[in-house]
Amino acid sequence: MKDLLCEIRDCRVCAEHLPLGPRPIIEASEKSKIILISQAPGRVVHESGIAWKDQSGKKLREWLGVDDDTFYDTSNFAILPMGFCYPGKAKTGDLPPRKECAPLWHDQVWNQLSNTKLKILIGSYAANYYLGKKENLTQKVQNFEEFLPEYWTLPHPSPVNRFWRMNNPWFEDEVVPRLQNKIAEILS
């Protein structure tokens, strides 16, 4: 796994398309129990080099019911974005993740993971890649039980997504407590 992570972090496949240059962000160990499959790192994460060390990450840790130490322990959580580098700014939020990363690297990472108990799909890019486009993200989040025990779908925790959360209060009222129970069960 260490060699693979070094290879991914040295990747320059789409360097000419990245406004701040390549800085692949990934965290994992063979022992990772929960795999967080997300969009792509934002500008703040690109600058720090620490996955989910931003407002989105704060909200995600809140939803998961874990503290920073638990979250950043790779025996607990692996961080596997759809795009490993910051893709640039869009009109609202960031550009979509680069399409090269997941097909190039995800299977190689999966082959190194031997202790996976749950894959959490964060946002529509991850959900569509792994579950297809039959349902929209809201439907996938509502119907999370259909994808268990392998997958659990979440909306992206970005502040840009606050309107989705306001329009779907059932998510934080009903789904998040069940997610926290599942995470606590896996990590105990």
C-alpha positions in Angstrom: 0.0 0.0 0.0 2.8 2.4 0.8 4.3 2.1 -2.6 0.9 2.6 -4.3 0.2 5.7 -2.2 3.6 7.1 -3.2 2.9 6.4 -6.9 -0.5 8.1 -6.7 1.0 11.1 -4.9 3.6 11.4 -7.6 0.9 11.2 -10.4 1.1 14.0 -13.1 -1.3 12.5 -15.6 -3.5 15.6 -15.8 -1.1 18.2 -14.5 -1.6 20.6 -17.5 -5.4 20.8 -16.6 -4.9 21.8 -12.9 -4.8 25.5 -12.1 -2.7 25.0 -9.0 -0.7 22.1 -10.3 -0.9 18.5 -9.1 -1.0 17.6 -5.4 -2.8 14.3 -5.2 -4.6 13.8 -1.8 -5.3 10.2 -0.7 -5.1 8.4 2.7 -5.4 4.7 3.3 -3.9 1.6 4.9 -4.6 -2.1 4.3 -6.5 -2.0 7.6 -8.9 0.8 6.7 -12.4 -0.1 7.8 -14.5 2.7 6.2 -13.7 4.1 2.8 -14.7 7.7 2.1 -15.2 8.1 -1.6 -15.7 11.8 -2.4 -15.5 14.4 -5.1 -12.0 16.1 -5.1 -10.0 18.2 -2.7 -10.9 21.9 -2.6 -8.4 24.8 -2.7 -8.0 24.9 1.1 -7.2 21.1 1.2 -4.8 21.5 -1.8 -2.9 24.2 0.1 -2.7 22.3 3.4 -2.2 18.8 1.9 -4.6 17.4 4.6 -7.7 15.7 3.3 -11.0 17.2 4.6 -9.2 19.8 6.7 -11.8 22.5 5.8 -15.5 23.4 6.5 -16.7 20.4 4.5 -14.6 18.1 6.6 -15.8 19.6 9.8 -19.4 18.9 8.8 -18.5 15.4 7.5 -16.9 14.5 10.9 -20.0 15.8 12.6 -22.2 13.6 10.5 -20.0 10.6 11.1 -19.9 11.3 14.8 -16.1 11.2 15.1 -13.3 13.4 16.3 -10.2 14.4 14.3 -8.0 11.7 15.8 -10.5 9.0 14.9 -11.1 10.4 11.5 -7.4 10.8 10.5 -6.5 7.3 11.8 -6.1 5.3 8.5 -7.0 2.1 10.2 -10.5 3.6 10.6 -10.9 5.7 7.5 -9.4 5.7 4.0 -9.9 8.8 1.9 -10.3 7.9 -1.8 -11.5 10.9 -3.9 -12.9 10.5 -7.4 -10.3 13.1 -8.4 -7.1 13.3 -6.3 -6.2 17.0 -7.1 -8.0 20.3 -6.8 -9.7 20.7 -10.2 -10.2 24.5 -10.1 -13.1 26.9 -9.4 -16.5 26.8 -11.1 -19.3 29.4 -11.1 -20.5 27.9 -7.8 -18.2 25.6 -5.9 -15.4 23.7 -7.6 -15.1 22.1 -11.0 -16.0 18.4 -11.3 -13.2 16.0 -10.4 -10.9 15.0 -13.2 -12.1 11.9 -14.9 -8.7 10.3 -15.2 -8.2 9.4 -11.5 -10.9 6.9 -10.6 -10.4 4.6 -13.6 -6.6 4.8 -13.2 -6.2 4.3 -9.5 -9.4 3.1 -7.7 -9.1 -0.6 -8.6 -5.5 -0.7 -7.5 -6.4 0.8 -4.2 -9.3 -1.6 -3.7 -6.9 -4.5 -4.3 -4.8 -3.4 -1.3 -7.7 -3.0 1.1 -8.5 -6.1 3.1 -10.6 -4.9 6.0 -13.3 -2.8 4.4 -16.6 -2.8 6.2 -18.4 0.2 4.5 -17.9 2.4 1.5 -19.4 5.9 2.0 -20.2 7.6 -1.3 -20.0 11.4 -0.7 -21.8 13.5 -3.4 -23.2 12.7 -6.8 -19.9 12.1 -8.6 -19.0 9.1 -6.3 -22.6 7.9 -6.1 -23.0 7.9 -9.9 -19.7 6.2 -10.5 -20.3 3.4 -8.1 -24.1 3.0 -8.2 -25.0 4.3 -11.6 -27.3 7.2 -12.6 -30.7 5.4 -12.3 -31.6 7.5 -9.2 -30.6 11.1 -8.4 -28.5 11.8 -5.4 -31.4 12.7 -3.1 -33.1 9.3 -4.0 -29.8 7.5 -3.3 -29.5 9.3 0.1 -33.1 8.5 1.0 -32.8 4.9 -0.1 -29.4 4.3 1.5 -30.6 0.9 3.0 -30.9 -0.5 -0.6 -27.2 -0.2 -1.0 -26.1 -1.7 2.4 -24.1 -3.4 3.6 -21.5 -2.3 1.0 -22.4 1.4 0.3 -23.9 4.4 2.2 -24.6 7.5 0.1 -24.3 11.0 1.6 -24.7 14.5 0.1 -21.6 16.5 -0.1 -21.1 18.4 3.2 -19.9 21.6 1.5 -21.3 24.9 2.7 -22.4 25.4 -0.9 -24.8 22.5 -0.3 -26.6 24.1 2.6 -29.7 24.6 0.5 -30.0 20.9 -0.1 -29.8 20.3 3.6 -32.4 23.0 4.3 -34.7 21.4 1.8 -34.1 17.9 3.1 -34.2 18.2 6.9 -35.0 14.5 7.1 -31.4 13.8 6.3 -29.9 15.2 9.5 -32.9 14.3 11.6 -33.3 10.6 10.5 -30.3 9.4 8.4 -27.4 11.0 10.3 -28.2 9.3 13.6 -28.4 5.9 11.9 -25.1 6.6 10.1 -23.4 7.5 13.4 -24.7 4.3 14.9 -23.3 2.3 12.0 -19.9 4.1 12.2 -19.7 3.5 16.0 -20.5 -0.2 15.5 -17.8 -0.6 12.9 -15.2 1.3 14.9 -15.9 -0.5 18.2 
